[in-house]
Every structure is written in C-alpha cells, then in structure tokens.
Amino acid sequence: MQYTTMQLLSMWLKEREIQNQSKHTISAYERDVSDFLNYCEMQNIALMSIETSDLRSYVAYKVEQNQLSSSSLQRLLSAIRQFMKWAEQGQYLLFNPTDDFQLKRQPRPLPGMIDIETVNQILDQAEPELENQKQYWIRDKAILELLYSSGLRLSEVQGLRIKDIDFKRQLLRITGKGNKTRIIPFGTKAKDAVMAWLAIYPQWQGDFVADSQVFITQKGNPLGVRQIENRVKFQAQRAGVGVDLHPHLLRHCFASHMLSTSRDLRVVQEMLGHSNLTTTQIYTHIDFEHLANVYDQAHPRANKLE
C-alpha cells in the first residue's frame, strides 16, 4: 500500500502518542517535520528520492528565511532525523539521508541555561525499544525530572533515600550543604517518573527499605555521582538536542524558569537551599503551603491535579 508523506507523518506521530510523549513535544515534531516535507513538495522531491543535498538545501533555506539559531536548527534536525529513521525502518525509505548529514556548529562556551522547549524534548523523548535499555531510561527519567522539578544538587539527588519522599503531599526532605535540611515540593511529572522507577527497583535489588537510596545500578549498588553525570549527558545526546547537559545546568534552568514566571525570589532561594538560609528558618519561617502553591502555578512541569 502506498502512503502519502503526510499519511506517514500522521502514522509516526501516532506512535509517538502511544509512547506517551507529551502533546507539546508531538506538536513540535509535527510542525518541524511537516515544514520539511512541505519544502520537499515545493521542490518536487518525493520522499523516496530525498538526498542529503536536499536536507542541506533545506537548512540553508531555513537560515535565510527564518534566521534560526544553531540550537533551533539542531532541534529541527532532531525531529527530521527521528522521522526519517522510523521511515527507513518501516521500509518507506530506501536509505536515511540524515545519516550523512551533520550541522557544523561553532565552538562556544556552555550556555548558562537552556529553554523550556529543549528541556521538554529531553524529558519527553520516546523510551527505547529494548527492554533492558527501557529500564535504564525509566530510572534516568526519574533522575532528570527531580533535578529539573526541584532544582536539586547532584549530591542531593544521589543521596536521596526512599524515606525522604512524601508522595502524598509531593514533598522531598533534602539534606544539602553543611548538613542543612529543607523541605521542598516536586511536580506531578516527577512523582509519576519516580513511581515508575520504584516499580522496577525491586527487580534490580529486591525488596527496598525506607533507608535505601532511591537510585541504584542494575547490580543493586548506589548510583555514584559520576555515573549520574554520565547518564544525564547520555540522555541529552539520545534526545538529539546538541546540549552538553549536566545536573547543575538543570538546577540552573529550574531557577531561571521559576524566576521568569513567578518573580518570587524567596521561594526559589528556599528550594535551592542557598547558604544564607539557616536550618532554623527552614523549620520556623517557611510557609510550606505558599511555597507549594507558587511552585504549582509557576513550574512548567508541576501540573499538579486536585
């Protein structure tokens, strides 16, 4: 049966939906891939005939028409690559023209933050097809969601124990620098990701106890800070975003995105656990209900339901 390019795009997007990717991500995929397919149609290039040179011409066209930045082009190409890979695997293409195409980027310092769309692309990427890789992704997604959801330090997410999580009230008890403790909320998406990971947890270690560390290796050992750094970096690469992601960058994005929406510096300071806040202040002066309300309204992935 012959399918039109737009029918194939609809089929691919439906599979993304089945894999529980967010509506935001699917909408971005549809916009980016359909733009490329429409360009090919205007150039009278059939899907089966698309070559690497056509993709190169399309990129040049986008740069000229839309003045896209390097990071925006990387996101655009990531969506096209994923669609083309799917089409090749389904034998709708003879070969994948994106395999030989790399966008040259000028070396630049690590950016201070990344935008919400890029963070969503990382967190909402499709899970791997292989079962063992899928389990790694479920664990890594829980790590990524907590880092971005609550602005945790690398050492804080690494040392998090099951007893530190209050799923009912969606609160974390975090022990930070100087052994200071703070109570902070986490979002519904982070909650769902952690619960999905804990459903797999017993397969890796057996029954867990309250004092067990949340994030472990497949052999049941606590996950180290360097291992977490590597997994965060790997998942960003798998999402194809072209960002050298590390845990502290997600913490910085959390603070930047919260502040840009809420303008409540005090709440963000409390959640980050900055050194000017004492343990006494945490227990006697924080209005936890206000903190949680500001968080639910401001954080892009809180999405808390009544």
CORDACOR-V159440 format. One record per residue. N is the residue number from 0. PSI is psi as a letter, one per 30 degrees, with the letter a starting at -180 (* if undefined). Layout:
N|PSI / N|PSI
This chain:
0|k / 1|k / 2|k / 3|l / 4|e / 5|e / 6|e / 7|e / 8|e / 9|e / 10|e / 11|e / 12|e / 13|e / 14|e / 15|e / 16|e / 17|e / 18|g / 19|h / 20|l / 21|l / 22|e / 23|e / 24|e / 25|e / 26|e / 27|e / 28|e / 29|e / 30|e / 31|e / 32|e / 33|e / 34|e / 35|e / 36|e / 37|e / 38|e / 39|e / 40|e / 41|e / 42|g / 43|h / 44|j / 45|l / 46|e / 47|f / 48|g / 49|k / 50|l / 51|e / 52|e / 53|e / 54|e / 55|e / 56|e / 57|e / 58|e / 59|e / 60|e / 61|e / 62|e / 63|e / 64|e / 65|f / 66|h / 67|k / 68|l / 69|e / 70|e / 71|e / 72|e / 73|e / 74|e / 75|e / 76|e / 77|e / 78|e / 79|e / 80|e / 81|e / 82|e / 83|e / 84|e / 85|e / 86|e / 87|e / 88|e / 89|g / 90|g / 91|f / 92|k / 93|e / 94|l / 95|j / 96|f / 97|f / 98|e / 99|g / 100|k / 101|k / 102|k / 103|k / 104|k / 105|k / 106|k / 107|l / 108|l / 109|k / 110|l / 111|f / 112|l / 113|l / 114|l / 115|e / 116|e / 117|e / 118|e / 119|e / 120|e / 121|e / 122|f / 123|g / 124|l / 125|k / 126|l / 127|l / 128|e / 129|k / 130|e / 131|e / 132|e / 133|e / 134|e / 135|e / 136|e / 137|e / 138|e / 139|e / 140|e / 141|e / 142|e / 143|e / 144|e / 145|e / 146|e / 147|e / 148|e / 149|g / 150|h / 151|k / 152|l / 153|e / 154|f / 155|e / 156|e / 157|e / 158|g / 159|k / 160|l / 161|e / 162|f / 163|f / 164|k / 165|j / 166|e / 167|e / 168|f / 169|h / 170|k / 171|k / 172|j / 173|k / 174|j / 175|a / 176|k / 177|g / 178|g / 179|k / 180|k / 181|l / 182|k / 183|l / 184|l / 185|l / 186|l / 187|e / 188|e / 189|e / 190|e / 191|e / 192|e / 193|e / 194|e / 195|e / 196|e / 197|f / 198|f / 199|f / 200|e / 201|f / 202|f / 203|f / 204|f / 205|a / 206|k / 207|l / 208|l / 209|e / 210|g / 211|k / 212|k / 213|e / 214|k / 215|l / 216|l / 217|f / 218|g / 219|g / 220|l / 221|k / 222|k / 223|l / 224|e / 225|e / 226|e / 227|e / 228|e / 229|e / 230|e / 231|e / 232|e / 233|e / 234|e / 235|e / 236|e / 237|e / 238|f / 239|h / 240|f / 241|h / 242|k / 243|i / 244|k / 245|l / 246|e / 247|f / 248|e / 249|e / 250|e / 251|e / 252|e / 253|e / 254|e / 255|e / 256|e / 257|e / 258|e / 259|f / 260|e / 261|e / 262|g / 263|i / 264|e / 265|e / 266|e / 267|e / 268|e / 269|e / 270|e / 271|f / 272|h / 273|l / 274|f / 275|g / 276|k / 277|l / 278|e / 279|e / 280|e / 281|e / 282|f / 283|f / 284|f / 285|k / 286|j / 287|e / 288|e / 289|e / 290|e / 291|e / 292|e / 293|e / 294|e / 295|e / 296|f / 297|e / 298|k / 299|f / 300|g / 301|e / 302|h / 303|k / 304|k / 305|*
